Amino acid sequence: MNRLLTILRAVAALIVAAVVAVLVFTVLGSLLMAAGIFIAVMVVAGGLYILFFGRTTVRRQGGYEVIDITAVDITPPRKTRDQ
């Protein structure tokens, strides 16, 4: 009888552990799904905001300035046949 109670106690512990594991994975899975949906909604909303209102330009003091370093054509013009 003692051995049967030990086996039943072990089976009950396994069942409780399985139920707890299912509940934990369900809760974590739903939280992960909610976080994924939230991130997707925020990305789409940000894209639509930029599409309709454009990006805001921020002027910072002491930042780097963009310097135009495009090549300047300094070759003299060709002489025509008349000259």
Buried (B, 14 or more C-beta within 10 A) or exposed (E): EEEEEEEEEEEEEEEEEEEEEEEEEEEEEEEEEEEEEEEEEEEEEEEEEEEEEEEEEEEEEEEEEEEEEEEEEEEEEEEEEEE
